[in-house]
Amino acid sequence: MNQEKTARAEGITELIVDARWLREHRDDTSLILIDTRPVKDFHAGHLSGARHFDPFPFHHTDTSERGVAEFGAQLQWIFSALGITGRETVVFYENESGMRAARGQWALEYAGHPKARMLDGGLKAAAGETLTTKVDKFAATDFALSPRAEILATYAYLLDRIGLPDVQIFDVRSAEEYFGEKVRAKHGGAIPGAFHQDWTAALGADGTVKSPAELRAQFEALGLDPAAEIIPYCQGGYRAAHAYIALKIAGYPRVRNYLGSWAEWGNRDDLPIEHPRRK
């Protein structure tokens, strides 16, 4: 139990913060809140002082060298427009611990920011907070991009590692997508050898991320090896960003989000595809 509490505390400080942490740091001048919900929800009521960025429209499915460079330039522009410098703590939130907030956290971490966090449980967990429709002004910055290549996977990186014993691919799409019953690209199916579990399995009934012990047991039962490098993917790298957070919290040190995910892999004719069947 003590180990679990310690792990949870470490997870909160490194990747996520809870509603209690938010209350205790609400007045910190170095805190920036980013509301990642659709813009209509933001304007209907958000946390006081929050800035808005819905990452969902910013799909990026080209992980060639040029494509990754363009992704980095896009992030530099976005985080500059949000007034982020790299010296503050940035907390992304939505209604619960969802894929939008996770994508924001992962993207800012990839961009080199040392204190990118997700609000665990989102607005549901921060129910005592008073929402406002007032939008505060803030100044844009010149955010310095310093990409952390070790937490992003490209199609070429993944292709070279299919079948290697120390690399495991993790499909976190729905079962219908994984089994090719719901096709959202030119081709249906899965990346060869991928383990599968819907990303929502990492969430508790209250919309918060499960405890490190629960996640660790869940992932190990699935067959994911903590000593291996784990590469989650989904359709566009959003659900996979959530899996990235869950895996890191569970104590998996080497995790890469496959940015292009199935929207890239499944739309190409030159990449191998497996067609799993329900048992």
C-alpha positions as CSV (number, residue, x, y, z in Angstrom):
1,M,0.0,0.0,0.0
2,N,2.8,2.4,0.8
3,Q,4.4,1.7,-2.6
4,E,1.1,2.4,-4.3
5,K,0.7,5.7,-2.5
6,T,4.2,6.6,-3.4
7,A,3.7,5.7,-7.0
8,R,0.5,7.7,-7.1
9,A,2.2,10.7,-5.6
10,E,4.9,10.5,-8.2
11,G,2.4,10.2,-11.0
12,I,0.6,13.3,-9.8
13,T,3.8,15.3,-9.7
14,E,5.1,14.1,-13.1
15,L,2.0,13.7,-15.3
16,I,-1.3,14.4,-13.6
17,V,-2.6,16.6,-10.8
18,D,-5.8,16.0,-8.8
19,A,-8.5,18.4,-7.7
20,R,-6.9,18.8,-4.3
21,W,-3.6,19.9,-5.9
22,L,-5.6,22.3,-8.0
23,R,-7.2,23.9,-5.0
24,E,-3.9,24.3,-3.2
25,H,-2.2,25.9,-6.2
26,R,-5.1,27.8,-7.7
27,D,-3.6,31.2,-7.0
28,D,-0.1,30.4,-8.1
29,T,1.0,33.0,-10.6
30,S,3.0,30.3,-12.4
31,L,0.0,28.1,-13.1
32,I,-1.6,28.1,-16.6
33,L,-4.9,26.2,-17.1
34,I,-5.8,25.0,-20.6
35,D,-9.4,24.0,-21.3
36,T,-9.3,21.4,-24.1
37,R,-13.1,21.0,-24.6
38,P,-14.9,22.1,-27.7
39,V,-15.0,25.9,-27.9
40,K,-18.8,26.1,-27.3
41,D,-18.3,24.2,-24.0
42,F,-15.5,26.6,-23.0
43,H,-17.6,29.7,-23.6
44,A,-20.5,28.1,-21.8
45,G,-18.4,28.0,-18.6
46,H,-14.8,27.2,-17.7
47,L,-12.4,27.4,-14.8
48,S,-11.5,31.0,-14.0
49,G,-8.4,32.1,-15.8
50,A,-8.3,29.2,-18.2
51,R,-7.2,29.6,-21.7
52,H,-8.7,27.5,-24.6
53,F,-7.1,25.0,-26.9
54,D,-9.1,22.1,-28.3
55,P,-6.4,19.8,-29.8
56,F,-8.9,17.6,-31.6
57,P,-9.0,19.6,-34.9
58,F,-5.2,19.4,-35.2
59,H,-4.8,16.0,-36.7
60,H,-1.4,15.1,-37.9
61,T,-1.0,11.8,-39.7
62,D,2.3,12.2,-41.6
63,T,5.3,10.9,-39.5
64,S,7.9,11.2,-42.3
65,E,10.9,13.4,-41.3
66,R,9.2,16.3,-42.9
67,G,5.9,15.6,-41.3
68,V,7.3,15.4,-37.8
69,A,9.1,18.7,-38.4
70,E,5.9,20.3,-39.5
71,F,4.2,18.9,-36.4
72,G,6.8,20.5,-34.2
73,A,6.4,23.9,-35.9
74,Q,2.7,23.6,-35.4
75,L,3.1,23.0,-31.7
76,Q,5.6,25.9,-31.4
77,W,3.0,28.2,-32.9
78,I,0.1,26.9,-30.8
79,F,2.0,27.0,-27.4
80,S,3.3,30.5,-28.3
81,A,-0.2,31.7,-29.0
82,L,-1.3,30.2,-25.6
83,G,1.3,32.3,-23.8
84,I,3.4,29.4,-22.6
85,T,7.1,30.1,-21.8
86,G,8.3,26.8,-20.3
87,R,8.8,28.2,-16.8
88,E,5.2,27.6,-15.6
89,T,3.1,24.6,-14.7
90,V,0.6,23.9,-17.4
91,V,-2.5,21.9,-16.6
92,F,-4.8,20.6,-19.3
93,Y,-8.4,19.6,-18.5
94,E,-11.7,18.6,-19.9
95,N,-14.8,17.1,-18.3
96,E,-12.9,14.0,-17.0
97,S,-9.5,12.4,-17.7
98,G,-10.1,12.3,-21.4
99,M,-8.2,12.0,-24.6
100,R,-8.2,15.8,-25.4
101,A,-6.5,16.7,-22.1
102,A,-4.1,13.7,-22.5
103,R,-3.2,14.8,-26.0
104,G,-2.5,18.3,-24.7
105,Q,-0.3,17.0,-21.9
106,W,1.6,14.7,-24.2
107,A,2.1,17.3,-26.9
108,L,3.5,19.9,-24.5
109,E,5.8,17.3,-22.9
110,Y,7.0,16.2,-26.4
111,A,7.6,19.9,-27.2
112,G,10.1,20.0,-24.3
113,H,8.1,21.6,-21.5
114,P,9.1,20.2,-18.1
115,K,5.8,20.7,-16.3
116,A,3.0,19.5,-18.5
117,R,0.1,18.0,-16.5
118,M,-3.4,16.7,-16.9
119,L,-6.2,17.4,-14.4
120,D,-7.2,13.9,-13.2
121,G,-11.0,13.7,-13.3
122,G,-11.3,17.0,-15.1
123,L,-14.2,19.3,-14.2
124,K,-16.1,16.4,-12.6
125,A,-13.4,16.1,-10.0
126,A,-13.2,19.8,-9.6
127,A,-16.9,20.1,-8.9
128,G,-16.5,22.7,-6.2
129,E,-14.9,25.2,-8.6
130,T,-17.1,28.0,-9.8
131,L,-17.2,28.3,-13.6
132,T,-17.1,31.5,-15.5
133,T,-17.8,32.8,-19.0
134,K,-15.2,35.6,-18.6
135,V,-12.2,35.2,-20.9
136,D,-9.0,36.7,-19.5
137,K,-6.5,38.4,-21.8
138,F,-2.9,37.2,-21.9
139,A,0.2,37.9,-24.0
140,A,1.6,35.6,-26.6
141,T,5.1,34.3,-26.2
142,D,7.9,32.9,-28.3
143,F,7.8,29.3,-27.1
144,A,11.1,27.5,-27.6
145,L,10.6,24.0,-29.0
146,S,12.9,21.3,-27.8
147,P,11.4,18.0,-29.1
148,R,11.6,14.9,-27.0
149,A,12.0,12.4,-29.8
150,E,12.1,9.5,-27.3
151,I,8.3,9.8,-26.6
152,L,7.1,9.9,-30.2
153,A,7.0,7.0,-32.7
154,T,7.0,7.3,-36.5
155,Y,5.7,4.7,-38.9
156,A,9.4,4.0,-39.9
157,Y,10.4,3.5,-36.3
158,L,7.5,1.2,-35.7
159,L,8.0,-0.8,-38.9
160,D,11.6,-1.5,-38.1
161,R,10.6,-2.9,-34.7
162,I,7.7,-5.2,-35.5
163,G,8.5,-8.6,-33.9
164,L,11.4,-7.5,-31.8
165,P,11.2,-9.0,-28.3
166,D,11.8,-5.8,-26.4
167,V,9.2,-3.7,-28.3
168,Q,5.4,-4.2,-27.8
169,I,2.8,-2.5,-29.9
170,F,-0.4,-1.6,-28.0
171,D,-3.7,-1.0,-29.9
172,V,-6.1,1.1,-27.8
173,R,-8.9,1.5,-30.3
174,S,-12.3,0.0,-29.8
175,A,-12.7,-3.7,-30.4
176,E,-14.7,-3.0,-33.6
177,E,-11.8,-1.0,-35.0
178,Y,-9.2,-3.6,-33.9
179,F,-11.1,-6.5,-35.5
180,G,-11.7,-4.5,-38.7
181,E,-15.5,-4.3,-38.2
182,K,-15.4,-0.6,-38.1
183,V,-13.0,0.7,-40.8
184,R,-11.9,4.3,-40.5
185,A,-9.1,4.3,-43.1
186,K,-8.5,2.8,-46.5
187,H,-7.7,-0.5,-44.9
188,G,-9.1,-2.2,-41.8
189,G,-7.2,-4.3,-39.3
190,A,-4.3,-3.8,-36.9
191,I,-0.6,-3.4,-36.8
192,P,1.0,-7.0,-36.7
193,G,1.5,-8.4,-33.3
194,A,-0.4,-5.6,-31.5
195,F,-1.8,-6.2,-28.0
196,H,-5.3,-4.8,-27.7
197,Q,-7.3,-3.1,-25.0
198,D,-9.7,-0.2,-25.3
199,W,-8.2,3.0,-23.9
200,T,-11.2,3.5,-21.6
201,A,-10.1,0.5,-19.5
202,A,-7.6,2.8,-17.8
203,L,-10.4,4.9,-16.4
204,G,-12.3,4.4,-13.2
205,A,-16.1,4.8,-13.0
206,D,-15.6,8.4,-11.7
207,G,-13.6,9.5,-14.8
208,T,-10.3,9.5,-13.1
209,V,-7.2,7.4,-14.1
210,K,-7.0,4.1,-12.2
211,S,-4.4,3.7,-9.5
212,P,-0.8,2.7,-10.5
213,A,-1.3,-0.8,-9.0
214,E,-4.6,-1.3,-10.9
215,L,-3.1,-0.2,-14.1
216,R,0.1,-2.3,-13.6
217,A,-1.9,-5.4,-12.9
218,Q,-4.2,-4.7,-15.9
219,F,-1.3,-4.2,-18.3
220,E,0.7,-7.2,-17.1
221,A,-2.4,-9.4,-17.4
222,L,-2.7,-8.2,-21.0
223,G,0.9,-9.3,-21.6
224,L,2.7,-5.9,-21.6
225,D,6.2,-6.2,-20.2
226,P,7.4,-3.3,-18.1
227,A,11.0,-4.0,-19.4
228,A,9.9,-3.5,-23.0
229,E,9.3,-0.4,-24.9
230,I,5.6,0.1,-25.4
231,I,4.2,1.9,-28.4
232,P,0.4,2.6,-28.2
233,Y,-1.6,3.7,-31.2
234,C,-5.2,4.5,-32.0
235,Q,-6.7,6.4,-34.9
236,G,-5.0,9.7,-34.6
237,G,-2.8,9.6,-31.5
238,Y,-5.3,11.0,-29.0
239,R,-6.4,7.8,-27.3
240,A,-2.8,6.7,-27.5
241,A,-1.7,9.8,-25.7
242,H,-4.0,8.8,-22.8
243,A,-2.5,5.3,-22.9
244,Y,0.9,6.9,-22.8
245,I,0.0,8.6,-19.5
246,A,-1.6,5.5,-18.0
247,L,1.4,3.3,-18.9
248,K,3.9,5.8,-17.4
249,I,1.8,6.1,-14.2
250,A,1.8,2.2,-14.1
251,G,5.6,2.3,-14.0
252,Y,6.4,1.6,-17.7
253,P,9.5,3.7,-18.3
254,R,9.8,3.5,-22.1
255,V,6.6,4.6,-23.9
256,R,6.2,6.2,-27.3
257,N,3.0,7.6,-28.7
258,Y,2.6,6.6,-32.4
259,L,1.5,10.0,-33.6
260,G,0.2,9.0,-37.1
261,S,-1.6,5.9,-35.7
262,W,-4.1,4.1,-37.9
263,A,-5.0,7.2,-39.9
264,E,-1.5,7.0,-41.3
265,W,-0.8,3.2,-41.2
266,G,-4.2,2.1,-42.4
267,N,-4.2,4.6,-45.3
268,R,-0.9,3.3,-46.8
269,D,-0.5,0.4,-49.1
270,D,3.1,-0.4,-48.3
271,L,2.8,-1.2,-44.6
272,P,1.9,-4.7,-43.1
273,I,-1.5,-5.3,-41.7
274,E,-2.9,-8.0,-39.6
275,H,-6.6,-9.0,-39.5
276,P,-7.4,-10.3,-36.0
277,R,-10.5,-12.4,-35.6
278,R,-12.8,-12.6,-32.5
279,K,-12.5,-15.9,-30.7
